[in-house]
């Protein structure tokens, strides 16, 4: 974010959620993006945590409110409150643990059951630095992302690889969807009142093809 703008000075506020099995690195992705920190000692998240960070998209300041929750089954009761108002999601698996990739389909179904159909989803293969332990091929993940019409990127929170890109691409796509809607409805293009979370509604059908992202490795 530009230094001359205060933290509460932004044009759009978008809620993002991090989902995926426990231990795939969701909390470290969040801390790397929000604070440029990484902890080898990170423990399982209990309940819900969130952090914020603002970035510039074109000529606007977009503030991301990113929610991170425990991947363990016993915290499933918080589901609907956790997803409410989310317009973007990072669906994370661990490239060294195939079971976490197998569970991606279930996480995606839950996400889509609880959010708007236009939610922007980025499939994230984390821990890409552990090349010698890889259990999920890039090709398999790409194929899943294309089939489900999500973006896809491999990341390493440890090496700070593609973490910035993954969050920024999601936020930029949400911004473009909201901008198109603003123009379509003829509203004031300046944006919503400060502090208002945008919900990307279903007033017009965003082409599914526009959601298929470019793949980075």
Secondary structure, 3 states (H helix, E strand, C coil): CCCCCCCCCCCEEEEEEEECCCCCCHHHHHHHHHHCCCCCCCCCCCCEEEEEEEEEECCEEEEEEEEEECCCHHHHHHHHHHHCCEEEEEEEEECCCHHHHHCHHHHHHHHHHHCCCCCEEEEEEECCCCHHHCCCCHHHHHHHHHHHCCEEEECECCCCECHHHHHHHHHHHHHHHHHHHHHHHCCCCCCCCCCCECCCCCCCCCCHHHHCCCEEC
